[in-house]
Amino acid sequence: MASLVGSKAPDFELAEPSGAVHRLADFAGHYLLLVFHRHLR
């Protein structure tokens, strides 16, 4: 598997429970740290 470090992420959107939608494109030109983790129960 090739490393994806430094690659551009595809545009996507995430919705909050309140209904607000955030798009990756909204943060163009800014540093952004995304953390995805699975909640283990």
mmCIF entry with sequence, helices, sheets and N, C-alpha, C, O atoms, coordinates in Angstrom:
data_MODEL
# 
_entry.id   MODEL 
# 
_entity.id                         1 
_entity.type                       polymer 
_entity.pdbx_number_of_molecules   1 
# 
_entity_poly.entity_id                      1 
_entity_poly.type                           'polypeptide(L)' 
_entity_poly.nstd_linkage                   no 
_entity_poly.nstd_monomer                   no 
_entity_poly.pdbx_seq_one_letter_code       MASLVGSKAPDFELAEPSGAVHRLADFAGHYLLLVFHRHLR 
_entity_poly.pdbx_seq_one_letter_code_can   MASLVGSKAPDFELAEPSGAVHRLADFAGHYLLLVFHRHLR 
_entity_poly.pdbx_strand_id                 A 
# 
loop_
_entity_poly_seq.entity_id 
_entity_poly_seq.num 
_entity_poly_seq.mon_id 
_entity_poly_seq.hetero 
1 1  MET n 
1 2  ALA n 
1 3  SER n 
1 4  LEU n 
1 5  VAL n 
1 6  GLY n 
1 7  SER n 
1 8  LYS n 
1 9  ALA n 
1 10 PRO n 
1 11 ASP n 
1 12 PHE n 
1 13 GLU n 
1 14 LEU n 
1 15 ALA n 
1 16 GLU n 
1 17 PRO n 
1 18 SER n 
1 19 GLY n 
1 20 ALA n 
1 21 VAL n 
1 22 HIS n 
1 23 ARG n 
1 24 LEU n 
1 25 ALA n 
1 26 ASP n 
1 27 PHE n 
1 28 ALA n 
1 29 GLY n 
1 30 HIS n 
1 31 TYR n 
1 32 LEU n 
1 33 LEU n 
1 34 LEU n 
1 35 VAL n 
1 36 PHE n 
1 37 HIS n 
1 38 ARG n 
1 39 HIS n 
1 40 LEU n 
1 41 ARG n 
# 
_struct_asym.id          A 
_struct_asym.entity_id   1 
# 
_struct_conf.conf_type_id            HELX_P 
_struct_conf.id                      HELX_P1 
_struct_conf.pdbx_PDB_helix_id       AA1 
_struct_conf.beg_label_comp_id       LEU 
_struct_conf.beg_label_asym_id       A 
_struct_conf.beg_label_seq_id        24 
_struct_conf.pdbx_beg_PDB_ins_code   ? 
_struct_conf.end_label_comp_id       PHE 
_struct_conf.end_label_asym_id       A 
_struct_conf.end_label_seq_id        27 
_struct_conf.pdbx_end_PDB_ins_code   ? 
_struct_conf.beg_auth_comp_id        LEU 
_struct_conf.beg_auth_asym_id        A 
_struct_conf.beg_auth_seq_id         24 
_struct_conf.end_auth_comp_id        PHE 
_struct_conf.end_auth_asym_id        A 
_struct_conf.end_auth_seq_id         27 
_struct_conf.pdbx_PDB_helix_class    5 
_struct_conf.details                 ? 
_struct_conf.pdbx_PDB_helix_length   4 
# 
_struct_conf_type.id          HELX_P 
_struct_conf_type.criteria    ? 
_struct_conf_type.reference   ? 
# 
_struct_sheet.id               AA1 
_struct_sheet.type             ? 
_struct_sheet.number_strands   2 
_struct_sheet.details          ? 
# 
_struct_sheet_order.sheet_id     AA1 
_struct_sheet_order.range_id_1   1 
_struct_sheet_order.range_id_2   2 
_struct_sheet_order.offset       ? 
_struct_sheet_order.sense        anti-parallel 
# 
loop_
_struct_sheet_range.sheet_id 
_struct_sheet_range.id 
_struct_sheet_range.beg_label_comp_id 
_struct_sheet_range.beg_label_asym_id 
_struct_sheet_range.beg_label_seq_id 
_struct_sheet_range.pdbx_beg_PDB_ins_code 
_struct_sheet_range.end_label_comp_id 
_struct_sheet_range.end_label_asym_id 
_struct_sheet_range.end_label_seq_id 
_struct_sheet_range.pdbx_end_PDB_ins_code 
_struct_sheet_range.beg_auth_comp_id 
_struct_sheet_range.beg_auth_asym_id 
_struct_sheet_range.beg_auth_seq_id 
_struct_sheet_range.end_auth_comp_id 
_struct_sheet_range.end_auth_asym_id 
_struct_sheet_range.end_auth_seq_id 
AA1 1 GLU A 13 ? ALA A 15 ? GLU A 13 ALA A 15 
AA1 2 VAL A 21 ? ARG A 23 ? VAL A 21 ARG A 23 
# 
loop_
_atom_site.group_PDB 
_atom_site.id 
_atom_site.type_symbol 
_atom_site.label_atom_id 
_atom_site.label_alt_id 
_atom_site.label_comp_id 
_atom_site.label_asym_id 
_atom_site.label_entity_id 
_atom_site.label_seq_id 
_atom_site.pdbx_PDB_ins_code 
_atom_site.Cartn_x 
_atom_site.Cartn_y 
_atom_site.Cartn_z 
_atom_site.occupancy 
_atom_site.B_iso_or_equiv 
_atom_site.pdbx_formal_charge 
_atom_site.auth_seq_id 
_atom_site.auth_comp_id 
_atom_site.auth_asym_id 
_atom_site.auth_atom_id 
_atom_site.pdbx_PDB_model_num 
ATOM 1   N N  . MET A 1 1  ? 0.848   -1.172 0.000  1.00 0.00 ? 1  MET A N  1 
ATOM 2   C CA . MET A 1 1  ? 0.000   0.000  0.000  1.00 0.00 ? 1  MET A CA 1 
ATOM 3   C C  . MET A 1 1  ? 0.897   1.239  0.000  1.00 0.00 ? 1  MET A C  1 
ATOM 4   O O  . MET A 1 1  ? 1.830   1.335  0.797  1.00 0.00 ? 1  MET A O  1 
ATOM 5   N N  . ALA A 1 2  ? 0.617   2.156  -0.871 1.00 0.00 ? 2  ALA A N  1 
ATOM 6   C CA . ALA A 1 2  ? 1.395   3.388  -0.974 1.00 0.00 ? 2  ALA A CA 1 
ATOM 7   C C  . ALA A 1 2  ? 1.014   4.350  0.150  1.00 0.00 ? 2  ALA A C  1 
ATOM 8   O O  . ALA A 1 2  ? -0.129  4.368  0.608  1.00 0.00 ? 2  ALA A O  1 
ATOM 9   N N  . SER A 1 3  ? 1.982   5.144  0.582  1.00 0.00 ? 3  SER A N  1 
ATOM 10  C CA . SER A 1 3  ? 1.728   6.139  1.619  1.00 0.00 ? 3  SER A CA 1 
ATOM 11  C C  . SER A 1 3  ? 0.872   7.272  1.062  1.00 0.00 ? 3  SER A C  1 
ATOM 12  O O  . SER A 1 3  ? 1.072   7.706  -0.072 1.00 0.00 ? 3  SER A O  1 
ATOM 13  N N  . LEU A 1 4  ? -0.067  7.742  1.848  1.00 0.00 ? 4  LEU A N  1 
ATOM 14  C CA . LEU A 1 4  ? -0.924  8.852  1.443  1.00 0.00 ? 4  LEU A CA 1 
ATOM 15  C C  . LEU A 1 4  ? -0.514  10.159 2.113  1.00 0.00 ? 4  LEU A C  1 
ATOM 16  O O  . LEU A 1 4  ? -1.177  11.181 1.934  1.00 0.00 ? 4  LEU A O  1 
ATOM 17  N N  . VAL A 1 5  ? 0.566   10.135 2.878  1.00 0.00 ? 5  VAL A N  1 
ATOM 18  C CA . VAL A 1 5  ? 1.033   11.330 3.570  1.00 0.00 ? 5  VAL A CA 1 
ATOM 19  C C  . VAL A 1 5  ? 1.365   12.400 2.541  1.00 0.00 ? 5  VAL A C  1 
ATOM 20  O O  . VAL A 1 5  ? 2.097   12.149 1.583  1.00 0.00 ? 5  VAL A O  1 
ATOM 21  N N  . GLY A 1 6  ? 0.824   13.589 2.745  1.00 0.00 ? 6  GLY A N  1 
ATOM 22  C CA . GLY A 1 6  ? 1.078   14.705 1.844  1.00 0.00 ? 6  GLY A CA 1 
ATOM 23  C C  . GLY A 1 6  ? 0.121   14.772 0.668  1.00 0.00 ? 6  GLY A C  1 
ATOM 24  O O  . GLY A 1 6  ? 0.156   15.730 -0.104 1.00 0.00 ? 6  GLY A O  1 
ATOM 25  N N  . SER A 1 7  ? -0.728  13.776 0.520  1.00 0.00 ? 7  SER A N  1 
ATOM 26  C CA . SER A 1 7  ? -1.701  13.769 -0.577 1.00 0.00 ? 7  SER A CA 1 
ATOM 27  C C  . SER A 1 7  ? -2.907  14.625 -0.206 1.00 0.00 ? 7  SER A C  1 
ATOM 28  O O  . SER A 1 7  ? -3.230  14.782 0.972  1.00 0.00 ? 7  SER A O  1 
ATOM 29  N N  . LYS A 1 8  ? -3.568  15.173 -1.217 1.00 0.00 ? 8  LYS A N  1 
ATOM 30  C CA . LYS A 1 8  ? -4.790  15.929 -0.968 1.00 0.00 ? 8  LYS A CA 1 
ATOM 31  C C  . LYS A 1 8  ? -5.926  14.963 -0.695 1.00 0.00 ? 8  LYS A C  1 
ATOM 32  O O  . LYS A 1 8  ? -6.063  13.936 -1.360 1.00 0.00 ? 8  LYS A O  1 
ATOM 33  N N  . ALA A 1 9  ? -6.729  15.304 0.286  1.00 0.00 ? 9  ALA A N  1 
ATOM 34  C CA . ALA A 1 9  ? -7.899  14.490 0.615  1.00 0.00 ? 9  ALA A CA 1 
ATOM 35  C C  . ALA A 1 9  ? -9.031  14.835 -0.348 1.00 0.00 ? 9  ALA A C  1 
ATOM 36  O O  . ALA A 1 9  ? -9.156  15.988 -0.763 1.00 0.00 ? 9  ALA A O  1 
ATOM 37  N N  . PRO A 1 10 ? -9.841  13.871 -0.703 1.00 0.00 ? 10 PRO A N  1 
ATOM 38  C CA . PRO A 1 10 ? -11.007 14.185 -1.542 1.00 0.00 ? 10 PRO A CA 1 
ATOM 39  C C  . PRO A 1 10 ? -11.997 15.032 -0.739 1.00 0.00 ? 10 PRO A C  1 
ATOM 40  O O  . PRO A 1 10 ? -12.082 14.904 0.482  1.00 0.00 ? 10 PRO A O  1 
ATOM 41  N N  . ASP A 1 11 ? -12.736 15.887 -1.425 1.00 0.00 ? 11 ASP A N  1 
ATOM 42  C CA . ASP A 1 11 ? -13.706 16.717 -0.725 1.00 0.00 ? 11 ASP A CA 1 
ATOM 43  C C  . ASP A 1 11 ? -14.809 15.829 -0.156 1.00 0.00 ? 11 ASP A C  1 
ATOM 44  O O  . ASP A 1 11 ? -15.252 14.881 -0.804 1.00 0.00 ? 11 ASP A O  1 
ATOM 45  N N  . PHE A 1 12 ? -15.241 16.142 1.042  1.00 0.00 ? 12 PHE A N  1 
ATOM 46  C CA . PHE A 1 12 ? -16.321 15.393 1.680  1.00 0.00 ? 12 PHE A CA 1 
ATOM 47  C C  . PHE A 1 12 ? -17.037 16.328 2.637  1.00 0.00 ? 12 PHE A C  1 
ATOM 48  O O  . PHE A 1 12 ? -16.573 17.437 2.901  1.00 0.00 ? 12 PHE A O  1 
ATOM 49  N N  . GLU A 1 13 ? -18.155 15.878 3.148  1.00 0.00 ? 13 GLU A N  1 
ATOM 50  C CA . GLU A 1 13 ? -18.889 16.687 4.124  1.00 0.00 ? 13 GLU A CA 1 
ATOM 51  C C  . GLU A 1 13 ? -19.324 15.816 5.286  1.00 0.00 ? 13 GLU A C  1 
ATOM 52  O O  . GLU A 1 13 ? -19.548 14.615 5.140  1.00 0.00 ? 13 GLU A O  1 
ATOM 53  N N  . LEU A 1 14 ? -19.438 16.450 6.441  1.00 0.00 ? 14 LEU A N  1 
ATOM 54  C CA . LEU A 1 14 ? -19.886 15.786 7.661  1.00 0.00 ? 14 LEU A CA 1 
ATOM 55  C C  . LEU A 1 14 ? -21.000 16.623 8.278  1.00 0.00 ? 14 LEU A C  1 
ATOM 56  O O  . LEU A 1 14 ? -20.918 17.851 8.316  1.00 0.00 ? 14 LEU A O  1 
ATOM 57  N N  . ALA A 1 15 ? -22.024 15.962 8.753  1.00 0.00 ? 15 ALA A N  1 
ATOM 58  C CA . ALA A 1 15 ? -23.151 16.666 9.370  1.00 0.00 ? 15 ALA A CA 1 
ATOM 59  C C  . ALA A 1 15 ? -23.116 16.486 10.881 1.00 0.00 ? 15 ALA A C  1 
ATOM 60  O O  . ALA A 1 15 ? -22.815 15.405 11.386 1.00 0.00 ? 15 ALA A O  1 
ATOM 61  N N  . GLU A 1 16 ? -23.429 17.561 11.590 1.00 0.00 ? 16 GLU A N  1 
ATOM 62  C CA . GLU A 1 16 ? -23.557 17.513 13.047 1.00 0.00 ? 16 GLU A CA 1 
ATOM 63  C C  . GLU A 1 16 ? -24.972 17.061 13.391 1.00 0.00 ? 16 GLU A C  1 
ATOM 64  O O  . GLU A 1 16 ? -25.872 17.164 12.558 1.00 0.00 ? 16 GLU A O  1 
ATOM 65  N N  . PRO A 1 17 ? -25.177 16.564 14.607 1.00 0.00 ? 17 PRO A N  1 
ATOM 66  C CA . PRO A 1 17 ? -26.541 16.202 15.024 1.00 0.00 ? 17 PRO A CA 1 
ATOM 67  C C  . PRO A 1 17 ? -27.514 17.386 14.921 1.00 0.00 ? 17 PRO A C  1 
ATOM 68  O O  . PRO A 1 17 ? -28.714 17.190 14.727 1.00 0.00 ? 17 PRO A O  1 
ATOM 69  N N  . SER A 1 18 ? -26.993 18.611 15.050 1.00 0.00 ? 18 SER A N  1 
ATOM 70  C CA . SER A 1 18 ? -27.845 19.807 14.961 1.00 0.00 ? 18 SER A CA 1 
ATOM 71  C C  . SER A 1 18 ? -28.293 20.098 13.535 1.00 0.00 ? 18 SER A C  1 
ATOM 72  O O  . SER A 1 18 ? -29.185 20.917 13.312 1.00 0.00 ? 18 SER A O  1 
ATOM 73  N N  . GLY A 1 19 ? -27.665 19.419 12.564 1.00 0.00 ? 19 GLY A N  1 
ATOM 74  C CA . GLY A 1 19 ? -28.007 19.638 11.163 1.00 0.00 ? 19 GLY A CA 1 
ATOM 75  C C  . GLY A 1 19 ? -26.986 20.476 10.410 1.00 0.00 ? 19 GLY A C  1 
ATOM 76  O O  . GLY A 1 19 ? -27.026 20.537 9.181  1.00 0.00 ? 19 GLY A O  1 
ATOM 77  N N  . ALA A 1 20 ? -26.074 21.122 11.127 1.00 0.00 ? 20 ALA A N  1 
ATOM 78  C CA . ALA A 1 20 ? -25.034 21.908 10.464 1.00 0.00 ? 20 ALA A CA 1 
ATOM 79  C C  . ALA A 1 20 ? -24.128 20.979 9.659  1.00 0.00 ? 20 ALA A C  1 
ATOM 80  O O  . ALA A 1 20 ? -23.757 19.902 10.126 1.00 0.00 ? 20 ALA A O  1 
ATOM 81  N N  . VAL A 1 21 ? -23.777 21.405 8.450  1.00 0.00 ? 21 VAL A N  1 
ATOM 82  C CA . VAL A 1 21 ? -22.926 20.597 7.576  1.00 0.00 ? 21 VAL A CA 1 
ATOM 83  C C  . VAL A 1 21 ? -21.588 21.302 7.398  1.00 0.00 ? 21 VAL A C  1 
ATOM 84  O O  . VAL A 1 21 ? -21.542 22.503 7.130  1.00 0.00 ? 21 VAL A O  1 
ATOM 85  N N  . HIS A 1 22 ? -20.513 20.562 7.547  1.00 0.00 ? 22 HIS A N  1 
ATOM 86  C CA . HIS A 1 22 ? -19.163 21.087 7.365  1.00 0.00 ? 22 HIS A CA 1 
ATOM 87  C C  . HIS A 1 22 ? -18.528 20.363 6.191  1.00 0.00 ? 22 HIS A C  1 
ATOM 88  O O  . HIS A 1 22 ? -18.576 19.136 6.105  1.00 0.00 ? 22 HIS A O  1 
ATOM 89  N N  . ARG A 1 23 ? -17.932 21.132 5.286  1.00 0.00 ? 23 ARG A N  1 
ATOM 90  C CA . ARG A 1 23 ? -17.284 20.566 4.109  1.00 0.00 ? 23 ARG A CA 1 
ATOM 91  C C  . ARG A 1 23 ? -15.788 20.816 4.193  1.00 0.00 ? 23 ARG A C  1 
ATOM 92  O O  . ARG A 1 23 ? -15.345 21.852 4.689  1.00 0.00 ? 23 ARG A O  1 
ATOM 93  N N  . LEU A 1 24 ? -15.028 19.871 3.711  1.00 0.00 ? 24 LEU A N  1 
ATOM 94  C CA . LEU A 1 24 ? -13.577 20.026 3.712  1.00 0.00 ? 24 LEU A CA 1 
ATOM 95  C C  . LEU A 1 24 ? -13.184 21.286 2.945  1.00 0.00 ? 24 LEU A C  1 
ATOM 96  O O  . LEU A 1 24 ? -12.250 21.984 3.340  1.00 0.00 ? 24 LEU A O  1 
ATOM 97  N N  . ALA A 1 25 ? -13.881 21.579 1.864  1.00 0.00 ? 25 ALA A N  1 
ATOM 98  C CA . ALA A 1 25 ? -13.568 22.754 1.046  1.00 0.00 ? 25 ALA A CA 1 
ATOM 99  C C  . ALA A 1 25 ? -13.719 24.058 1.834  1.00 0.00 ? 25 ALA A C  1 
ATOM 100 O O  . ALA A 1 25 ? -13.103 25.062 1.477  1.00 0.00 ? 25 ALA A O  1 
ATOM 101 N N  . ASP A 1 26 ? -14.525 24.060 2.895  1.00 0.00 ? 26 ASP A N  1 
ATOM 102 C CA . ASP A 1 26 ? -14.709 25.264 3.715  1.00 0.00 ? 26 ASP A CA 1 
ATOM 103 C C  . ASP A 1 26 ? -13.418 25.676 4.418  1.00 0.00 ? 26 ASP A C  1 
ATOM 104 O O  . ASP A 1 26 ? -13.280 26.824 4.838  1.00 0.00 ? 26 ASP A O  1 
ATOM 105 N N  . PHE A 1 27 ? -12.480 24.752 4.545  1.00 0.00 ? 27 PHE A N  1 
ATOM 106 C CA . PHE A 1 27 ? -11.237 25.016 5.264  1.00 0.00 ? 27 PHE A CA 1 
ATOM 107 C C  . PHE A 1 27 ? -10.045 25.174 4.327  1.00 0.00 ? 27 PHE A C  1 
ATOM 108 O O  . PHE A 1 27 ? -8.901  25.134 4.780  1.00 0.00 ? 27 PHE A O  1 
ATOM 109 N N  . ALA A 1 28 ? -10.289 25.350 3.042  1.00 0.00 ? 28 ALA A N  1 
ATOM 110 C CA . ALA A 1 28 ? -9.208  25.502 2.064  1.00 0.00 ? 28 ALA A CA 1 
ATOM 111 C C  . ALA A 1 28 ? -8.307  26.667 2.469  1.00 0.00 ? 28 ALA A C  1 
ATOM 112 O O  . ALA A 1 28 ? -8.789  27.746 2.813  1.00 0.00 ? 28 ALA A O  1 
ATOM 113 N N  . GLY A 1 29 ? -7.009  26.441 2.425  1.00 0.00 ? 29 GLY A N  1 
ATOM 114 C CA . GLY A 1 29 ? -6.043  27.473 2.773  1.00 0.00 ? 29 GLY A CA 1 
ATOM 115 C C  . GLY A 1 29 ? -5.728  27.553 4.257  1.00 0.00 ? 29 GLY A C  1 
ATOM 116 O O  . GLY A 1 29 ? -4.935  28.399 4.672  1.00 0.00 ? 29 GLY A O  1 
ATOM 117 N N  . HIS A 1 30 ? -6.329  26.695 5.058  1.00 0.00 ? 30 HIS A N  1 
ATOM 118 C CA . HIS A 1 30 ? -6.094  26.664 6.499  1.00 0.00 ? 30 HIS A CA 1 
ATOM 119 C C  . HIS A 1 30 ? -5.570  25.290 6.897  1.00 0.00 ? 30 HIS A C  1 
ATOM 120 O O  . HIS A 1 30 ? -5.852  24.289 6.238  1.00 0.00 ? 30 HIS A O  1 
ATOM 121 N N  . TYR A 1 31 ? -4.812  25.256 7.970  1.00 0.00 ? 31 TYR A N  1 
ATOM 122 C CA . TYR A 1 31 ? -4.394  23.963 8.509  1.00 0.00 ? 31 TYR A CA 1 
ATOM 123 C C  . TYR A 1 31 ? -5.604  23.316 9.169  1.00 0.00 ? 31 TYR A C  1 
ATOM 124 O O  . TYR A 1 31 ? -6.406  23.988 9.817  1.00 0.00 ? 31 TYR A O  1 
ATOM 125 N N  . LEU A 1 32 ? -5.721  22.029 8.998  1.00 0.00 ? 32 LEU A N  1 
ATOM 126 C CA . LEU A 1 32 ? -6.858  21.309 9.560  1.00 0.00 ? 32 LEU A CA 1 
ATOM 127 C C  . LEU A 1 32 ? -6.399  19.928 9.981  1.00 0.00 ? 32 LEU A C  1 
ATOM 128 O O  . LEU A 1 32 ? -5.779  19.206 9.199  1.00 0.00 ? 32 LEU A O  1 
ATOM 129 N N  . LEU A 1 33 ? -6.697  19.569 11.196 1.00 0.00 ? 33 LEU A N  1 
ATOM 130 C CA . LEU A 1 33 ? -6.368  18.238 11.707 1.00 0.00 ? 33 LEU A CA 1 
ATOM 131 C C  . LEU A 1 33 ? -7.667  17.469 11.869 1.00 0.00 ? 33 LEU A C  1 
ATOM 132 O O  . LEU A 1 33 ? -8.554  17.879 12.618 1.00 0.00 ? 33 LEU A O  1 
ATOM 133 N N  . LEU A 1 34 ? -7.772  16.365 11.172 1.00 0.00 ? 34 LEU A N  1 
ATOM 134 C CA . LEU A 1 34 ? -8.950  15.506 11.279 1.00 0.00 ? 34 LEU A CA 1 
ATOM 135 C C  . LEU A 1 34 ? -8.563  14.253 12.033 1.00 0.00 ? 34 LEU A C  1 
ATOM 136 O O  . LEU A 1 34 ? -7.550  13.620 11.733 1.00 0.00 ? 34 LEU A O  1 
ATOM 137 N N  . VAL A 1 35 ? -9.369  13.902 13.006 1.00 0.00 ? 35 VAL A N  1 
ATOM 138 C CA . VAL A 1 35 ? -9.118  12.686 13.782 1.00 0.00 ? 35 VAL A CA 1 
ATOM 139 C C  . VAL A 1 35 ? -10.372 11.832 13.706 1.00 0.00 ? 35 VAL A C  1 
ATOM 140 O O  . VAL A 1 35 ? -11.457 12.260 14.099 1.00 0.00 ? 35 VAL A O  1 
ATOM 141 N N  . PHE A 1 36 ? -10.212 10.634 13.202 1.00 0.00 ? 36 PHE A N  1 
ATOM 142 C CA . PHE A 1 36 ? -11.315 9.680  13.135 1.00 0.00 ? 36 PHE A CA 1 
ATOM 143 C C  . PHE A 1 36 ? -10.957 8.517  14.044 1.00 0.00 ? 36 PHE A C  1 
ATOM 144 O O  . PHE A 1 36 ? -9.865  7.957  13.944 1.00 0.00 ? 36 PHE A O  1 
ATOM 145 N N  . HIS A 1 37 ? -11.856 8.161  14.910 1.00 0.00 ? 37 HIS A N  1 
ATOM 146 C CA . HIS A 1 37 ? -11.596 6.986  15.733 1.00 0.00 ? 37 HIS A CA 1 
ATOM 147 C C  . HIS A 1 37 ? -12.906 6.262  15.970 1.00 0.00 ? 37 HIS A C  1 
ATOM 148 O O  . HIS A 1 37 ? -13.983 6.859  15.954 1.00 0.00 ? 37 HIS A O  1 
ATOM 149 N N  . ARG A 1 38 ? -12.794 5.007  16.182 1.00 0.00 ? 38 ARG A N  1 
ATOM 150 C CA . ARG A 1 38 ? -13.955 4.170  16.441 1.00 0.00 ? 38 ARG A CA 1 
ATOM 151 C C  . ARG A 1 38 ? -14.136 4.060  17.940 1.00 0.00 ? 38 ARG A C  1 
ATOM 152 O O  . ARG A 1 38 ? -13.200 3.716  18.663 1.00 0.00 ? 38 ARG A O  1 
ATOM 153 N N  . HIS A 1 39 ? -15.321 4.348  18.402 1.00 0.00 ? 39 HIS A N  1 
ATOM 154 C CA . HIS A 1 39 ? -15.610 4.246  19.833 1.00 0.00 ? 39 HIS A CA 1 
ATOM 155 C C  . HIS A 1 39 ? -15.819 2.774  20.166 1.00 0.00 ? 39 HIS A C  1 
ATOM 156 O O  . HIS A 1 39 ? -16.711 2.128  19.619 1.00 0.00 ? 39 HIS A O  1 
ATOM 157 N N  . LEU A 1 40 ? -15.011 2.261  21.046 1.00 0.00 ? 40 LEU A N  1 
ATOM 158 C CA . LEU A 1 40 ? -15.126 0.862  21.450 1.00 0.00 ? 40 LEU A CA 1 
ATOM 159 C C  . LEU A 1 40 ? -15.935 0.775  22.729 1.00 0.00 ? 40 LEU A C  1 
ATOM 160 O O  . LEU A 1 40 ? -15.679 1.509  23.683 1.00 0.00 ? 40 LEU A O  1 
ATOM 161 N N  . ARG A 1 41 ? -16.888 -0.099 22.749 1.00 0.00 ? 41 ARG A N  1 
ATOM 162 C CA . ARG A 1 41 ? -17.720 -0.278 23.951 1.00 0.00 ? 41 ARG A CA 1 
ATOM 163 C C  . ARG A 1 41 ? -17.487 -1.632 24.524 1.00 0.00 ? 41 ARG A C  1 
ATOM 164 O O  . ARG A 1 41 ? -18.090 -1.984 25.538 1.00 0.00 ? 41 ARG A O  1 
# 
